[in-house]
Amino acid sequence: MKKKLFVVCLALSMLALFTGTVFAAPSAAGTVIELVRAQGGASGTVFIFKVSGEFSGADLKGVARVGDGGEFTLHCNQLDSETVRCLTSSKAEGDVTVTFGGSTFRTHIRSFTPKYCYAAWDWWQTGTWENYGPICQTQPAQFLDLSYYSYAGTDWWVEFYDVDVSNACFPDPVPYGGPAYYFPACPFP
C-alpha cells in the first residue's frame, strides 16, 4: 500500500513539475507595462507605451475613447523592445481611456495649442515633391521624429529632418526651406 502511494505521489509530483514549467513559460508576444505619455497634436494624439517583448503587426493596434463617446483607432509602431508609439488620426482631448496590448489606461489630455509648424514633403502620391503640411505641434520636432498627414482618407507617415536634405535622394531636387517632415523612406542625409 505504501509503495503504491509512493508511486502515485511521485507521478503526481512529476506531472506538477512538468505542467508548472509549461504554464510558466514566457509568452512570445509583447506585454504592455505602462502608458508613459499622452500628448495632443494638431491632427491627432500621440501615446507612448513602455513594453516588454516584441509585438507582431496584428498586435500593433488599439483604441482611444473620449468622455463624450468618441472613439479613435490607434496606429502603432514599435520603436524598440521597450517602446511602442501610437497615433490617432483625430484629436482626443479631455478624459481619455486608451486600450492597447490587452491593457487599458485612463489619462487626461490637455487641449492642443500648436506652437511649432513644419512642412510635410512627400513625393509618393504624385511622383513630384508636394507639401502636405503643415504639421503643427506643441513641442519642437526632433531629428527623425515620426508624424503623419492625411491624404485621400489614408494616413501617410513622414519623418523629421533638421538638416539640409536637398541633394539626398530621388526625385531631384528635394525641396528644403528649413527643418521639415519628409516621406520616411527618403531622404537619407
N, C-alpha and C positions, 0 to 999 in steps of 0.2 A: 504494500500500500504506500509506504514511504517512498519507494523507488518510483512508482507511477506519479505520485505527487511531485517529486523532484523533477521528473522528465517534463511534466506539464508546466511547472513553474519555469523551467529552463526554456522551453519552447515559447511560452508567453513573453518571457524577458527578451529573447532574441527577436521575436516579432515586434515588440515595442521598440527595441533598439533600432531596427531597420526602418520601421514605419516612421518613427520620430525623425530619423535622418532624412527620409524622403520629404516629409512635410516641412522640415526646417530648411530645405534648400532655398537659396535666394531666387527671387523672381528675375527673369531675364528682362522684363520691362522696367522702365524707369518709375521712380517714386517721387511725388511732389513733397518737399519738405516745408516750404513756406512761400507766401507771397511777399516778395521783397519790396516792390514798389508798384504803384499805380499812378499814372500821370496822364492828364488830359492833353490833347493836342488840337490843332485847328481842324483836322479832318478825321480824328479818331482818338482812341485811348490806348496807351501802352501799359502792359502788365509784365513785370519781370518776376519769374519764379526761381527759387533755389530748388534744385532737384538732385536726385541721386540716380545714376544709371542713364541708359540711352532710351529714347522714345522712338518708336517707329513712325513713319509718316502718317499712318492711320491714327496714331495716338496723339498727334500734334494738333488737337482741336479742342475747343471748349466753348463756353457761352458766358456772357456777362448780362445780368439782369439789373435794371434800374428800378427804383422805388415806384415810378409811375407806370410800370408794367412793360416798358420797352425791353426788347431782347436783342442782343447783338452777338453774332458769331465771332469767335476768336480765330485769327490767322496766326499760327505759331511756327517758330523755327527754333531749333536747339543750337545755341551759340557754342556751348562746350558741355562737358559731362556734368557740370553743376548749374547751368543757366539755360532757361528757356524764356524767350521773349515772345509775347503775343500782342497783336494789334487788333482793334476793331475798326471797321470802315466808317463808323459813325461815332459821334461823341457820346460817351457815357459819363454823366456828371451826377453828383449828389451821392446818395447811399446806393452802393452797387454790391451785388452778390456775384462773384465770379467763380465758375467751376472749370477746373482743368485737371486732367490726370486722375480723376476719381476723388479729388479733394475740392471742398467748397470753402471760400473765404468771403468775408464781408469787409468792405472798406468804404471810405468816403473820398470822393474825388472832387476837388475844388473846380469851380468854373474856370474855363481856359481863357486867358488873355494873352494873345501872341505878342512877342517882343522881337523875335528873330525870324526873318523870312528869307527863303532861298529859292532859286530857280530849280526846276526838276527836268533835266535834259534827258531825252530818250530818242533813239533812232529806230527802235524795233517796229513801231507802228507803221511808219511811212517810208523808211529807208533813208531819211534825212533827219538831222538833229532838229528836234522841236522842243520848246519849253512847255511842259505840262504843269508848271507851278502856278502860284507859289506854294511852297510847303512852309507853313509858319508854326513856330513852337515857342515855349516859354523859356527854354534854355538854349544857349548856343550849341550848334551841332558840333560833334567831334569827328575826327578823321575816321572814315569807314562806318559811321552810324548808318543804320538802315531806316528807310521810311517808305512811303508808297503814295501813289496818286491813283485816282480812278479814271478809267477810260473805257467807254462802251460797256459800262456795267461790271467791269472787272478791275480788281486792284493789281497794280503793277509796282514791283519793288524797285527802289533806287537806293544808291549808296552815296554817302557824302565824301567829297574830296575838297580839301582846303589848300591844294597845291595846283599849279598850272598844269592842266592836262591837254592843252591844245594840240600837242603832237603825239598823243598817247595811243591812238588806235583808229580803226576804221569805223565809219566812213569819215574821211578828212573833209574839211577841217572840223575839229571838235571845238564847239564854242566855249569860250572861257572869259567871263567878265568878273571873276572873283569866285569865292567859295560857292559850291552848288552841289546838288544831288544829281547823279548820273545813273543810267541804266547799269545794274550791278555787274554784268559780265564785261563791262567796258566803261571807262578806260583803265589801263594798267599803267600807273605812273612809274 
